[in-house]
Amino acid sequence: MKKFLTLVLTFVLALALCACGKDADPLETAQSMIGQDAAALTDAIGAPQSSSYASSCLGDGEDGEWQYDGFTVYTYRDVDGSESVYDVMPQS
């Protein structure tokens, strides 16, 4: 009986993980994070495939361009090192 109960509980846990563990669409996640800390974005969807930075016309910091599969994330990195997402554009 103990083995049967263990098997049933294991099965129920596996079903719960499958139902809750579905990954969100990375593009939608990125778009929902506009205005938020860029580190939170990489925590949510992972590091970009590539990135580049250039002097910003928004302030004294740098504009970042992060390439993901199917979309680009634009960031602003301030002189204090803080970085935020300011736009996300799907690639056509």
C-alpha positions as CSV (number, residue, x, y, z in Angstrom):
1,M,0.0,0.0,0.0
2,K,2.9,2.4,0.8
3,K,4.4,1.8,-2.6
4,F,1.1,2.5,-4.3
5,L,0.6,5.7,-2.4
6,T,4.1,6.8,-3.2
7,L,3.5,6.1,-6.9
8,V,0.2,8.0,-6.9
9,L,1.8,11.0,-5.2
10,T,4.7,11.0,-7.6
11,F,2.3,10.9,-10.5
12,V,0.3,13.8,-9.1
13,L,3.4,15.8,-8.5
14,A,4.6,15.1,-12.1
15,L,1.3,16.3,-13.5
16,A,1.4,19.5,-11.4
17,L,4.9,20.3,-12.6
18,C,4.0,19.7,-16.3
19,A,1.0,22.0,-16.0
20,C,2.8,24.8,-14.2
21,G,6.2,24.5,-15.8
22,K,5.2,25.7,-19.3
23,D,7.5,28.4,-20.5
24,A,6.1,31.8,-21.3
25,D,6.8,33.3,-24.7
26,P,10.2,35.1,-24.4
27,L,9.0,38.0,-26.7
28,E,5.8,38.5,-24.6
29,T,7.9,38.3,-21.4
30,A,10.4,40.9,-22.7
31,Q,7.6,43.2,-23.8
32,S,6.0,43.0,-20.4
33,M,9.3,44.2,-18.8
34,I,9.7,47.5,-20.6
35,G,10.7,50.1,-18.0
36,Q,12.0,47.4,-15.7
37,D,15.6,46.4,-14.7
38,A,17.4,44.6,-17.5
39,A,18.8,42.0,-15.1
40,A,15.3,40.9,-14.3
41,L,14.8,40.3,-18.0
42,T,17.8,38.1,-18.3
43,D,16.7,36.3,-15.1
44,A,13.4,35.6,-16.8
45,I,14.4,34.6,-20.4
46,G,18.2,34.2,-20.3
47,A,21.1,36.0,-21.7
48,P,20.9,37.4,-25.3
49,Q,22.6,35.7,-28.2
50,S,24.7,38.9,-28.7
51,S,24.7,42.5,-27.4
52,S,26.3,45.8,-28.3
53,Y,26.5,49.2,-26.8
54,A,27.0,52.8,-28.0
55,S,26.9,56.3,-26.6
56,S,23.3,57.3,-25.8
57,C,21.4,60.3,-27.0
58,L,19.1,59.7,-24.0
59,G,21.7,60.7,-21.4
60,D,25.3,60.2,-20.3
61,G,25.0,56.4,-20.3
62,E,24.9,53.9,-23.2
63,D,22.2,52.4,-25.4
64,G,22.3,48.6,-25.5
65,E,21.0,46.4,-28.3
66,W,20.4,42.8,-27.2
67,Q,19.7,40.2,-29.9
68,Y,17.4,37.3,-29.1
69,D,15.9,34.7,-31.5
70,G,13.2,36.6,-33.2
71,F,13.4,40.0,-31.4
72,T,15.7,42.8,-30.2
73,V,15.7,44.3,-26.8
74,Y,16.9,47.9,-26.4
75,T,18.3,49.0,-23.1
76,Y,19.7,52.1,-21.4
77,R,22.7,51.6,-19.1
78,D,23.2,54.6,-16.9
79,V,26.7,55.8,-15.7
80,D,25.9,54.3,-12.3
81,G,25.7,50.8,-13.9
82,S,21.9,50.4,-13.7
83,E,20.3,49.2,-16.9
84,S,16.7,49.2,-17.9
85,V,14.7,47.9,-20.8
86,Y,13.2,50.7,-22.9
87,D,11.9,48.9,-26.0
88,V,11.4,45.5,-27.5
89,M,11.0,45.0,-31.3
90,P,10.1,41.7,-33.0
91,Q,12.2,40.9,-36.1
92,S,10.4,40.5,-39.3
